[in-house]
Amino acid sequence: MKNRSFFARSWHSCLTVSAFFFVLLAAGCQPESHAENQPESTGQTEIIETENPPQYVSDTSPEDCIVCGEGKGTVLPLYRGQENLGIVNLNSFDLAPVTINRYDDFGKLIEEAEQGSSTHITNTGEGGFFLSVTADTNRGYAHGHLSFDKNKALDMEKTASHLCSDCLNQMMEHCWSDVPLLLGGASFTRMLQLLWDTWEGDPRSLTAAVLAGMALFIKTYDTELNDKTFVSRLSQCDPDEINRRGRADFSTSNTALRFARVILEKYNGQRGGRKLPYRFRG
């Protein structure tokens, strides 16, 4: 059984969420292997063959799609419009909410302080996942433990049975790979702190693609990276530009690598100061 611990926080409750809420994938996408480091320039013109992102086709109609349809047979409609987190198994669409903001039965945000914190346990049964979460809604903070077995890898056929083609491709485009979890506790916390210090919780800086790129960037440069310099330089860059540039790079289908390259470019693009060499494998 594979175990994972996670940390989640809603900075000042400012997370903007998608159709139902921000999703951490229990059935995640496996990270791609990287090629060798970028070779030194030979001075010759080189033809680069671009690799277009793969396209996925589903027989599920938009009306029957769990995301853009009515979500029949699931509890997803109960959480639409909320600024909360959740664990979703994309193979079965089993759901475990992570409540960092409280809402009443009519979907209205409860602003009164809650006394203490609470722990919630979810077990989706054999082959599913087990989740234990302790949340402090007064601080918009939650931490927990997640373990899963048979559904630890994404099964595209099962996922396609729940999603229409458009939602399936959007999900795969923004799929959160295992890269952030490979950072380890201290480095992952460092990444979250850098995101907050740089963009102060701007939801555009918290997309799955930016998180994957940040994780690869920090993992690659680790001790070479000066956090104060990063904040000073990247805070001058609008997160929309990072998202736009990362999506426009078709030289690789590796989302983390595409966005890490943009972050490196922005880091080195400021005048003065030490530049970081290209160290990504690809």
C-alpha positions in Angstrom: 0.0 0.0 0.0 1.3 3.4 -1.0 1.2 6.1 1.6 1.3 9.9 1.3 1.1 12.8 3.7 0.0 16.1 2.4 -0.3 19.7 3.5 -3.1 22.0 2.3 -3.7 25.6 3.0 -6.1 28.3 1.7 -4.1 31.5 1.8 -6.6 33.9 3.5 -9.3 31.8 1.9 -8.5 33.2 -1.5 -8.3 30.0 -3.5 -10.3 30.2 -6.7 -11.5 26.8 -7.6 -12.7 25.1 -10.8 -16.1 23.5 -11.5 -16.4 22.0 -8.1 -13.2 22.5 -6.2 -9.4 22.1 -6.5 -8.5 18.4 -6.9 -5.6 16.5 -5.5 -5.4 13.3 -7.5 -5.5 10.0 -5.6 -5.1 8.3 -9.0 -2.3 10.5 -10.3 -0.5 10.8 -13.6 2.9 9.0 -13.6 5.8 11.4 -14.2 7.7 11.1 -17.4 11.3 10.1 -17.5 13.7 12.9 -18.5 16.4 12.8 -21.2 20.0 13.9 -20.7 20.9 17.4 -19.9 20.7 20.0 -22.6 23.8 19.8 -24.8 26.1 22.7 -25.3 25.5 24.8 -28.5 27.7 23.7 -31.5 27.0 26.9 -33.4 25.1 24.9 -36.1 21.5 25.4 -37.0 19.5 22.6 -35.4 16.0 21.5 -36.5 13.8 20.8 -33.4 10.9 18.5 -33.9 8.1 19.6 -31.7 5.9 17.1 -29.9 2.2 18.0 -29.8 0.3 17.1 -26.6 -1.6 13.9 -26.9 -5.4 14.1 -27.5 -7.8 11.8 -25.7 -11.2 10.6 -27.0 -14.1 9.5 -24.7 -17.4 8.0 -25.6 -19.0 9.7 -22.6 -21.3 12.5 -23.7 -21.2 16.0 -22.1 -24.7 15.3 -20.6 -23.3 12.2 -18.8 -20.0 13.8 -17.9 -19.5 14.0 -14.1 -17.8 17.4 -14.4 -19.6 19.4 -17.0 -22.9 17.4 -16.7 -25.1 17.1 -13.7 -22.7 14.8 -11.7 -25.4 12.2 -11.3 -24.7 9.4 -8.8 -22.0 11.5 -7.1 -21.9 14.1 -4.3 -20.0 16.6 -6.5 -23.0 18.9 -7.0 -23.1 19.5 -3.3 -19.7 21.2 -3.5 -20.1 23.3 -6.6 -19.1 27.0 -5.9 -17.3 26.2 -2.7 -13.7 27.3 -2.0 -12.5 24.0 -0.6 -10.2 21.2 -1.3 -10.9 17.5 -2.0 -9.4 14.2 -2.9 -10.9 12.5 -6.0 -10.0 9.1 -7.3 -10.1 9.6 -11.1 -10.6 5.9 -11.8 -13.8 5.7 -9.7 -14.6 9.3 -8.8 -14.8 8.4 -5.2 -14.6 11.7 -3.3 -13.4 12.8 0.1 -13.8 16.5 0.9 -11.2 18.5 2.8 -13.1 21.3 4.5 -11.0 24.4 5.0 -14.0 26.8 4.6 -17.4 25.9 6.2 -20.7 26.3 4.4 -24.3 26.0 5.6 -26.9 23.8 4.0 -27.8 26.6 1.6 -24.2 27.0 0.3 -23.5 30.2 2.3 -20.1 30.7 3.8 -20.1 30.5 7.6 -17.8 33.3 8.8 -18.2 32.6 12.6 -15.1 31.1 14.2 -15.3 27.3 14.9 -14.3 26.0 18.3 -11.1 23.9 18.0 -10.3 21.6 15.0 -11.8 18.3 13.8 -10.5 15.1 12.3 -12.4 13.3 9.5 -11.7 9.8 8.2 -12.8 8.5 4.8 -12.5 4.9 3.6 -13.8 4.3 0.1 -13.5 0.5 0.5 -11.4 -2.3 -1.1 -9.2 -1.0 -3.9 -10.0 2.6 -3.0 -8.2 5.0 -0.7 -8.1 5.8 3.0 -7.9 9.5 4.1 -7.5 11.0 7.5 -7.7 14.8 7.6 -7.5 17.3 10.5 -8.7 20.8 9.5 -8.6 24.2 11.2 -11.2 26.2 9.4 -10.4 29.4 11.3 -6.9 29.4 9.7 -7.9 27.8 6.4 -5.5 25.0 7.1 -5.6 21.2 6.9 -3.1 18.4 7.1 -3.7 14.7 6.7 -2.6 11.2 5.6 -3.6 9.5 2.4 -3.0 5.9 1.4 -4.2 4.0 -1.6 -3.5 0.6 -3.3 -5.0 -0.7 -6.5 -6.0 2.7 -7.8 -2.6 4.4 -7.4 -2.1 4.7 -11.2 -4.5 6.4 -13.6 -6.6 4.0 -15.7 -7.5 6.0 -18.8 -10.4 3.7 -19.8 -12.0 4.0 -16.4 -11.5 7.8 -16.3 -12.9 8.2 -19.8 -16.1 6.4 -18.7 -16.8 9.3 -16.3 -15.6 12.3 -18.4 -16.4 13.7 -21.9 -13.6 14.3 -24.3 -13.2 18.0 -23.5 -13.0 17.5 -19.8 -10.7 14.5 -20.2 -8.2 16.5 -22.2 -8.4 19.5 -19.9 -7.8 17.2 -16.9 -4.8 15.6 -18.6 -3.4 19.0 -19.7 -3.4 20.2 -16.1 -2.7 16.8 -14.5 -0.7 17.1 -11.3 2.1 14.6 -11.6 4.1 13.0 -8.7 6.8 15.7 -9.1 5.7 17.8 -6.1 5.6 14.8 -3.8 9.1 13.9 -4.8 10.3 17.1 -3.1 9.9 15.8 0.4 8.4 17.6 3.4 10.9 20.5 3.8 11.3 21.2 0.1 7.5 21.1 -0.5 7.0 23.5 2.4 9.7 25.7 0.9 7.8 25.7 -2.4 4.6 26.8 -0.7 6.4 29.6 1.1 8.0 30.8 -2.1 4.6 30.8 -3.9 3.0 32.8 -1.0 5.9 35.3 -0.7 6.0 35.8 -4.5 2.3 36.0 -5.5 0.5 36.1 -2.1 -1.9 33.3 -2.9 -2.9 34.5 -6.3 -5.0 31.6 -7.6 -3.3 31.9 -11.0 -0.1 30.9 -9.4 -1.7 27.8 -7.9 -2.6 25.9 -11.1 -1.4 22.3 -11.2 1.0 23.2 -14.1 2.7 26.0 -12.2 3.0 23.8 -9.1 4.6 21.0 -11.1 7.0 23.5 -12.7 7.9 25.0 -9.4 8.5 21.6 -7.9 10.9 20.6 -10.7 12.6 24.0 -10.5 13.2 23.7 -6.8 14.2 20.1 -7.0 16.7 20.9 -9.8 18.4 24.0 -8.3 17.9 23.3 -4.5 21.0 24.8 -2.9 21.8 27.1 -5.9 18.5 28.9 -5.5 18.4 32.1 -3.4 14.8 32.4 -2.1 15.0 36.2 -1.6 16.3 36.6 -5.2 13.5 34.4 -6.5 10.8 36.4 -4.7 12.3 39.7 -5.9 12.5 38.6 -9.5 9.4 36.5 -10.0 7.1 38.8 -8.1 7.6 41.2 -11.1 6.1 38.5 -13.4 2.4 38.1 -13.8 1.3 34.5 -13.2 -0.8 34.7 -16.4 2.3 35.1 -18.4 3.9 32.0 -16.9 0.7 30.0 -17.6 0.5 31.3 -21.2 4.2 30.7 -22.0 4.1 27.2 -20.4 1.0 26.2 -22.5 2.6 27.6 -25.7 5.7 25.3 -25.4 5.0 22.3 -27.6 8.6 21.0 -27.6 7.7 18.4 -24.9 4.6 16.9 -23.4 6.1 17.1 -19.9 4.1 19.8 -18.2 6.5 20.2 -15.3 9.5 20.7 -17.6 7.6 23.2 -19.8 6.7 25.4 -16.8 10.0 25.0 -15.1 11.7 26.3 -18.2 9.5 29.4 -18.1 10.3 30.0 -14.4 14.0 29.7 -15.1 13.7 32.1 -18.0 11.9 34.6 -15.7 14.4 34.1 -12.9 17.4 34.8 -15.3 15.6 37.5 -17.3 16.1 40.2 -14.7 19.1 42.5 -15.1 22.0 42.0 -12.7 22.6 39.3 -10.2 23.6 35.7 -10.6 22.1 33.6 -13.4 21.2 29.9 -13.0 22.6 27.5 -15.7 20.2 25.2 -17.5 20.2 21.9 -15.6 16.9 20.3 -16.6 17.1 16.9 -18.2 15.3 17.6 -21.4 
